[in-house]
Amino acid sequence: MAMSFESWNDFLGSTPFRFIIGPDKKLCTIHAALIAQQSDPLGTLVNGPMSESQAGEVILPDVDEGTFIRFGQFAYNKDYTPGNPEILLDASKIEAGDGTQADDEGWSVAVAAIPDEPLAGGTSSGPGIHGGSSSQSPRLVKAEGGPRRLLRHLPTTKPKKDLLWEEFKSQVFPHKTGFSSTGEPRKNCEPEEDYTPVFLSHARLYVFANQWNIRDLMNLTLHRLQQTLLEFTIYKERVGDVVALLQYTYEHTPPLSHNVDRLRQLVVRYAACVVEKLAGHEQFQNLLEGGLGLAKDLFAQMLKRLD
């Protein structure tokens, strides 16, 4: 819902609140009334009895400048600009997922291209079933010594690994976007495009939003990351981009006793869908052997792939 004229009047007339960001102590200011609208913890920070509230200033040494600028974009516009891919110009120096020098051949996520084929007879199979195309027609078969019988092509059930991909695609994160929405994510086209900065811009903003309980921003980051992963082609050279996302996620989100953090859930489900691409990567193997909980969560998702 668009902000009312009165709300704009209130926050534009409020005193700018100062944020000292990162190790370089960059000064950023946002209208205090707008900050307070984002979440209860931020409202307390701005208007509460703490010393930061009285000074109108807070120091956030562990937040990087890019993340805070994206938060500022969201506060004013209900959207943000993700990071850009880095172009690695010398392709001969790009390491493949197994640590060897890569050639120009790319890997794409084959499971992502599974069509929803209709059943014989032209009805849509939906997300759970796919079978013959609508061009198939019943055929007559004559049993030896007997009358001819009408046989139809029976639908087949999708492999469970395909159903897991459908589950990843179908996740919904309700969110609001403003008039300056940046639209659909850009699809990577070359193995030289390092998407680590893109992935981490979403993940870091989620961690910030989670820390301050900014629910709308959490949902928006999850949606944007999901859509980016759906469009992402895993070239051999780019397996490390996904591993970096997994590592950051599991190092900066908490293990939950009765549930899985939503960012963890999103990225580990994606990892289970493309685990064949990740398996040979040394850093991925090290993550599984570490004590961050990735192996346990991945195992739970992999069970869904067993037919």
C-alpha positions as CSV (number, residue, x, y, z in Angstrom):
1,M,0.0,0.0,0.0
2,A,1.3,3.4,-0.9
3,M,2.3,5.7,1.9
4,S,-0.2,8.5,2.6
5,F,0.5,12.2,2.2
6,E,0.3,12.5,6.0
7,S,3.0,9.8,6.5
8,W,5.3,11.5,4.0
9,N,4.8,14.8,5.8
10,D,5.6,13.1,9.2
11,F,8.9,11.5,8.2
12,L,10.1,14.3,5.9
13,G,9.7,16.6,8.9
14,S,11.6,14.3,11.3
15,T,15.2,14.6,12.3
16,P,17.7,12.6,10.2
17,F,19.1,9.7,12.3
18,R,22.8,9.1,11.8
19,F,24.3,5.6,11.1
20,I,28.1,5.1,11.3
21,I,28.6,2.1,8.9
22,G,31.4,-0.4,8.6
23,P,35.1,-0.3,9.5
24,D,35.6,2.9,7.5
25,K,32.9,4.6,9.6
26,K,30.9,5.9,6.7
27,L,28.1,8.4,7.8
28,C,24.6,7.6,6.4
29,T,21.5,9.4,7.5
30,I,17.8,8.4,7.1
31,H,14.8,10.2,8.5
32,A,14.1,9.0,12.0
33,A,10.3,8.6,11.5
34,L,10.9,6.4,8.4
35,I,13.4,4.2,10.3
36,A,10.9,3.7,13.1
37,Q,8.3,2.5,10.6
38,Q,10.4,-0.5,9.4
39,S,10.2,-2.6,12.6
40,D,9.7,-2.5,16.4
41,P,13.4,-2.9,17.2
42,L,14.3,0.0,14.9
43,G,11.5,2.0,16.4
44,T,13.0,1.4,19.8
45,L,16.5,2.3,18.5
46,V,15.2,5.7,17.2
47,N,12.7,6.6,19.9
48,G,13.6,4.6,23.0
49,P,15.5,5.4,26.2
50,M,18.9,4.1,25.0
51,S,21.9,6.4,24.6
52,E,21.8,6.0,20.8
53,S,18.3,7.3,20.8
54,Q,19.3,10.4,22.7
55,A,22.3,11.0,20.6
56,G,20.5,10.4,17.3
57,E,23.3,8.2,16.2
58,V,24.3,4.5,16.2
59,I,27.5,2.7,15.2
60,L,27.1,-0.5,13.1
61,P,30.7,-1.7,12.5
62,D,29.7,-5.1,11.2
63,V,27.4,-3.8,8.4
64,D,29.0,-3.2,5.0
65,E,28.2,0.0,3.1
66,G,26.5,-1.8,0.2
67,T,24.0,-3.6,2.5
68,F,23.1,-0.4,4.4
69,I,22.6,1.6,1.2
70,R,20.2,-1.2,-0.1
71,F,18.4,-0.9,3.2
72,G,18.1,2.8,2.7
73,Q,16.7,2.1,-0.8
74,F,14.1,-0.2,0.7
75,A,13.1,2.2,3.4
76,Y,12.3,4.9,0.9
77,N,11.3,2.9,-2.2
78,K,10.3,-0.6,-1.0
79,D,12.9,-2.1,-3.3
80,Y,16.7,-2.3,-3.7
81,T,19.4,-2.7,-6.3
82,P,21.3,-6.0,-6.1
83,G,25.0,-6.3,-6.6
84,N,26.5,-6.7,-10.1
85,P,28.4,-9.7,-11.4
86,E,32.1,-9.4,-11.7
87,I,33.5,-10.1,-15.1
88,L,36.7,-12.3,-15.0
89,L,38.4,-11.3,-18.3
90,D,41.1,-14.0,-18.3
91,A,39.0,-17.1,-18.6
92,S,42.1,-19.3,-18.7
93,K,42.7,-18.6,-15.0
94,I,39.1,-19.5,-13.9
95,E,39.2,-22.7,-11.9
96,A,36.6,-25.3,-12.6
97,G,34.6,-26.9,-9.7
98,D,37.1,-29.7,-9.3
99,G,40.1,-27.3,-9.1
100,T,41.3,-27.9,-12.7
101,Q,41.5,-25.3,-15.4
102,A,38.2,-25.0,-17.1
103,D,37.4,-25.0,-20.8
104,D,34.6,-23.0,-22.4
105,E,32.0,-25.7,-22.0
106,G,29.2,-24.7,-19.6
107,W,27.0,-26.6,-17.2
108,S,23.4,-25.7,-17.1
109,V,20.8,-26.9,-14.6
110,A,19.1,-29.6,-16.6
111,V,16.4,-30.1,-14.0
112,A,15.3,-26.5,-14.4
113,A,14.3,-27.1,-18.0
114,I,11.7,-29.8,-17.2
115,P,8.4,-28.9,-19.0
116,D,5.0,-29.5,-17.7
117,E,4.0,-31.9,-20.4
118,P,0.3,-32.6,-20.8
119,L,-1.3,-36.0,-20.5
120,A,-2.4,-37.8,-23.6
121,G,-5.7,-36.4,-24.5
122,G,-4.5,-32.8,-24.1
123,T,-5.2,-32.1,-20.4
124,S,-2.4,-30.5,-18.4
125,S,-0.5,-32.8,-16.1
126,G,0.1,-30.1,-13.5
127,P,3.2,-30.0,-11.2
128,G,3.1,-33.7,-10.2
129,I,2.7,-35.7,-13.4
130,H,4.1,-35.6,-16.8
131,G,3.8,-38.0,-19.6
132,G,3.2,-38.2,-23.3
133,S,2.5,-35.1,-25.4
134,S,-0.9,-34.1,-26.5
135,S,-0.1,-35.2,-30.1
136,Q,-0.2,-38.9,-28.9
137,S,-3.4,-40.7,-29.7
138,P,-4.9,-44.0,-28.7
139,R,-3.7,-47.0,-30.8
140,L,-5.5,-50.2,-31.6
141,V,-3.7,-53.5,-30.7
142,K,-4.9,-56.9,-31.8
143,A,-4.2,-59.7,-29.4
144,E,-3.4,-63.0,-31.0
145,G,-6.6,-64.9,-31.6
146,G,-8.8,-62.2,-30.1
147,P,-10.5,-58.9,-30.8
148,R,-8.6,-55.6,-31.2
149,R,-8.3,-53.6,-28.0
150,L,-8.0,-49.9,-27.5
151,L,-4.8,-49.0,-25.5
152,R,-3.8,-45.6,-24.2
153,H,-0.5,-44.2,-23.2
154,L,-0.6,-44.1,-19.4
155,P,0.8,-41.0,-17.7
156,T,4.1,-41.4,-15.8
157,T,5.0,-39.9,-12.5
158,K,7.8,-37.3,-12.3
159,P,11.0,-38.4,-10.6
160,K,11.1,-37.0,-7.1
161,K,14.2,-35.0,-7.8
162,D,12.1,-33.1,-10.4
163,L,9.4,-32.6,-7.8
164,L,12.0,-31.1,-5.4
165,W,12.8,-28.5,-8.1
166,E,9.1,-27.8,-8.5
167,E,9.0,-27.3,-4.7
168,F,11.9,-24.8,-4.9
169,K,10.2,-22.9,-7.7
170,S,6.8,-22.8,-6.0
171,Q,8.0,-21.2,-2.8
172,V,6.2,-17.9,-2.2
173,F,7.5,-15.0,-0.2
174,P,4.8,-12.3,0.1
175,H,6.4,-8.9,-0.3
176,K,5.7,-5.3,-1.5
177,T,7.6,-3.5,-4.1
178,G,7.6,0.2,-4.8
179,F,7.2,2.3,-8.0
180,S,10.9,1.9,-8.8
181,S,10.9,-1.9,-8.8
182,T,14.0,-3.3,-10.6
183,G,12.0,-6.1,-12.1
184,E,13.2,-9.6,-13.2
185,P,16.8,-10.7,-12.4
186,R,19.4,-10.6,-15.1
187,K,20.3,-14.1,-16.4
188,N,24.0,-15.0,-16.6
189,C,25.2,-15.8,-20.1
190,E,29.0,-16.5,-19.9
191,P,31.2,-18.6,-17.5
192,E,33.3,-15.5,-16.9
193,E,30.4,-13.8,-15.0
194,D,31.1,-14.2,-11.3
195,Y,27.7,-14.1,-9.5
196,T,29.1,-14.2,-6.0
197,P,28.5,-10.4,-5.5
198,V,24.9,-10.8,-6.7
199,F,24.1,-13.7,-4.4
200,L,25.8,-12.2,-1.4
201,S,24.0,-8.8,-1.8
202,H,20.7,-10.6,-1.3
203,A,22.0,-12.8,1.5
204,R,23.7,-10.0,3.5
205,L,20.6,-7.8,3.2
206,Y,18.5,-10.7,4.5
207,V,20.8,-11.1,7.5
208,F,20.5,-7.4,8.3
209,A,16.7,-7.5,8.0
210,N,16.6,-10.6,10.2
211,Q,18.7,-8.9,12.8
212,W,16.3,-6.0,13.0
213,N,13.1,-8.0,12.3
214,I,12.2,-6.2,9.1
215,R,9.7,-8.8,7.8
216,D,8.9,-7.2,4.5
217,L,12.5,-6.8,3.6
218,M,13.3,-10.4,4.6
219,N,10.6,-11.7,2.2
220,L,11.8,-9.4,-0.6
221,T,15.4,-10.6,-0.3
222,L,14.3,-14.2,-0.3
223,H,12.1,-13.7,-3.4
224,R,14.8,-11.8,-5.2
225,L,17.4,-14.5,-4.4
226,Q,15.1,-17.3,-5.4
227,Q,14.3,-15.7,-8.8
228,T,18.1,-15.1,-9.4
229,L,18.8,-18.8,-8.7
230,L,16.0,-19.9,-11.0
231,E,17.7,-18.0,-13.8
232,F,21.3,-19.0,-12.9
233,T,23.2,-21.3,-15.2
234,I,25.8,-23.3,-13.3
235,Y,28.8,-23.3,-15.5
236,K,31.8,-25.4,-14.3
237,E,33.6,-22.2,-13.5
238,R,30.7,-20.9,-11.4
239,V,30.1,-23.7,-9.0
240,G,32.1,-21.7,-6.4
241,D,29.5,-18.9,-6.6
242,V,26.9,-21.2,-5.2
243,V,29.3,-22.6,-2.6
244,A,30.1,-19.1,-1.4
245,L,26.4,-18.4,-1.0
246,L,26.0,-21.6,1.1
247,Q,29.0,-20.8,3.2
248,Y,27.9,-17.2,3.9
249,T,24.4,-18.4,4.8
250,Y,25.5,-21.0,7.2
251,E,28.1,-18.8,8.8
252,H,25.7,-15.8,9.4
253,T,22.3,-17.4,10.2
254,P,21.5,-19.3,13.4
255,P,20.6,-22.9,13.7
256,L,17.0,-23.2,15.0
257,S,15.9,-26.0,17.2
258,H,12.4,-26.6,15.8
259,N,12.8,-25.2,12.3
260,V,15.3,-24.1,9.7
261,D,16.1,-20.4,9.1
262,R,14.3,-19.4,5.9
263,L,17.5,-18.3,4.1
264,R,19.1,-21.6,5.0
265,Q,16.0,-23.5,3.8
266,L,16.0,-21.7,0.5
267,V,19.7,-22.2,-0.4
268,V,19.9,-25.8,0.9
269,R,16.9,-26.8,-1.1
270,Y,18.5,-25.3,-4.2
271,A,21.7,-27.2,-3.3
272,A,19.8,-30.4,-3.1
273,C,18.4,-29.8,-6.6
274,V,21.8,-29.3,-8.1
275,V,24.0,-31.4,-5.8
276,E,25.5,-33.3,-8.8
277,K,27.1,-30.0,-9.9
278,L,28.4,-29.2,-6.4
279,A,29.7,-32.6,-5.3
280,G,33.2,-32.4,-6.7
281,H,34.0,-28.9,-5.4
282,E,36.6,-29.1,-2.6
283,Q,35.1,-26.2,-0.6
284,F,31.7,-27.7,-0.8
285,Q,33.1,-30.9,0.7
286,N,34.8,-28.9,3.4
287,L,31.5,-27.2,4.3
288,L,29.8,-30.6,4.6
289,E,32.5,-31.8,7.0
290,G,32.3,-28.6,9.1
291,G,30.1,-28.1,12.0
292,L,27.7,-25.5,10.5
293,G,24.7,-27.9,10.0
294,L,24.8,-27.9,6.2
295,A,25.2,-31.7,6.0
296,K,22.2,-32.3,8.2
297,D,19.9,-29.9,6.3
298,L,21.1,-31.2,2.9
299,F,20.5,-34.8,3.9
300,A,16.9,-33.9,4.9
301,Q,16.4,-32.4,1.5
302,M,18.1,-35.2,-0.4
303,L,15.7,-37.7,1.2
304,K,12.9,-36.0,-0.8
305,R,14.8,-37.0,-4.0
306,L,14.6,-40.7,-3.4
307,D,12.2,-42.6,-5.6
